[in-house]
Amino acid sequence: MSKHDQKALILNEARALFLESGEKGLSMRKLAASIGVTPAAIYWHFKNKEELLGEIFLEGVETFSRYMSRSLAGDTPLHRLLLCSESFLAFGLEQPSHYDVFFLSHKPQVNAEVLQQFFSLRRGAFQILIDRVRECHNVGVFRQDINIERTAMMMLSSCQGMMTMYRHGQLGDSEAHFTQIYRNTYQVIETLLLAQP
């Protein structure tokens, strides 16, 4: 196994153990035993548990940012905003463990530099949504009386709330059913925001 593959295996298993047992339940020995390597193999990639946890969180926010960046490919302001919603949906469905770490878990104790990097990346990902709402507002697609930041936060909260309910088995009886509910809700929100002709 290559060093890159071994590191990916360690991160995937560490993320799973973190989600299952929390920060206190994740130890380097337990992690090593669960993937069948020695603790030294883990320390080859990560100098300590704090560094490992920092990488898990940075990996999650970087993945979320890549998904949100897909929205920039849209042809019109409204299409780009729709792609923001679809990107959030895809992130939650295709990257469930990253979603759970990013949105549903308590942030672990990591060093200040990692925390600063995490918050900077998170702000950048959320700024993509704010910019799409601003774009729709500025070209007159949305009502002019809306508050751009609050509208973006409301849209994000709606997406996150629905995805979290789905991840906990509380919304939709299948992925297809949930996806339809999610998209219908987006359409309702969009309709409420549209400027009247």
N, C-alpha and C positions, 0 to 999 in steps of 0.2 A: 504494500500500500504506500502511495506517495505521501510526502509530508503534507501536501495540500489536502489530499483526501482524508488523512488522519485528523487534521485540524478540523475539517468540516464535520467528520464523525463526532469528534469531541464536542463541538459547538451544538450539534443537533441533540446529542444525548444530554448535555448540560442544560439546554433549554427545556427539554422534557422533564428532567429532574427538578429544575427550578419551578416549573409550572405545577408539578405534582406536590412538591414538599416545601416550596419557598426557599428563601436565601439560607435559612438556618439548616434546612434539610439537605442542602447540596454541599458535599465535601469532595475534595479531590480524590480521596480513597474510594468513596462510594462511586464516584464517576468512573474512575479507572476500573473498578470491579465490574461495573455494568457494561462496559464495552470490551472487557477482556484484555486490558493493557496494564502495565505497571504505572503507579503514580508518577514515576520519573518521565514516562512518555508524555504525560499531560504537562508536567513542568517544562518539558522541552519547548512547548508552544506558549505556555502562559506562566508567568513568574509566580502568580498567586491567584487565589479565588477572586479577589477584587478585579484583577485584570480580565479574568475569564468572564465575569458578570458584566463588566464594562463592554466587552466585545459583543456579548449577546444583545445588549440593549442598543449598541450602535448599529449592529447588523440589522436589527428590526426597524429602526428609524430610517436607515439607508434604503432598505427594501421598500418601505412605505413611500419614501420620496421618489424612488424610481417609478412606482406605480402612479403616483399623482402626476408626475411629469408627462405621462402619456396624454394627458388632457391637452397639451400644447399642440397636438397634431390636428385638432379640430379645424374646420373650415370657417366657422363663424363664431362670434362670442357665445351664442346660446349652445352651439354644438360643443365648444370647448368646456362649458360648464357641465353639460350632460356627461362628457367624458370624465370630468372630475368625479361625478357620482358613480359612474361605471367603474372607474379605477379603484375607488374605495370598495365597491362591491367585489371586484376581482381580488383585491388584496385580502379581504376577509375570507373569501372562499378558497383561494389558491394558496394562501400562506397563513393557515389558521394558528400555527404556533407563534409566528411573528406577530400576528394580530393580538393574540392573548398576552404576550409579553408587553407589547407596546401599549395596549389600551386597558387591559384587565388586571395587570399585576402591580404590586407595590414596587416602586423603584428601589433597587438594592443600594447598599453603601458602595459607592465608587469614588474615585478621586475627582477633584474639582475640575481637572482638565477634561476628563471623559464626560462629566456632567455638563460642562459648558458646551462641548461638542454636540452632545445629545440634544440640548435645548436649542442650539443654533440650527441643527438639521430639522428638528421638529417645527420650529418657526418657519423655516423655508418651505417645508411641505405644506403647512397650513396657509402660508402666504400665496401659494398657487391657487387655492380656492378663493381667498379674498380677492386676488387679482382677477379671477374669472367673473366674480360677482360685480366688481368695479367695472370691468369691461362691458358687461351687459347693461349696467346702469348708465355708463358714459355714452353709449351709442343709442340710448333711449329704448332699449328692449324691455328694461324693468322700469317700474314706477319710479318717479324721481323723489318720492317722499320716504324711501327706505333708507335705513342706516346700513351702509355696506358691511362694516365689520360685524354688526349684530346679525345681519342676514346670513353672512357666511358662517357664523357660529351656530345659528339655528339650523342651517343645512347640515353642518358637520355633526351636530348633536343628534339630529334625526337619523343620519346614516349610521352613526356609532350606536345609537340606542337600538335600532332595528337589528344591526349585525350582532350586537351583544345578546339580545333576546334570542336570536336564531342560534348563536353558539351555545346558549344554555337550554335549547330545546323548547323555547317558549313562543316561537313565531314561525309558522309554516310547518307543514308536515313532510316536506321534502325540499331539497335545494331549489328545484324548479318552482315550487309553490312560493317559497320565500322570495326568490328572485322576482317573481311577478308582483308580490306585495311591495317589495322594495321599490321597484320601478313605478308602480302605480302611485306610491307615496311621493316619489320625486315629481311625478307629473302634477300632482295636486299642489305641491309647494311652488313649482314653476308657474302654474296657472295663477296662483295668488299674487305672484310677484310681477307678472307681465303688465306692461303699460297698456292702458285701454286705447284702442284706435280712435 
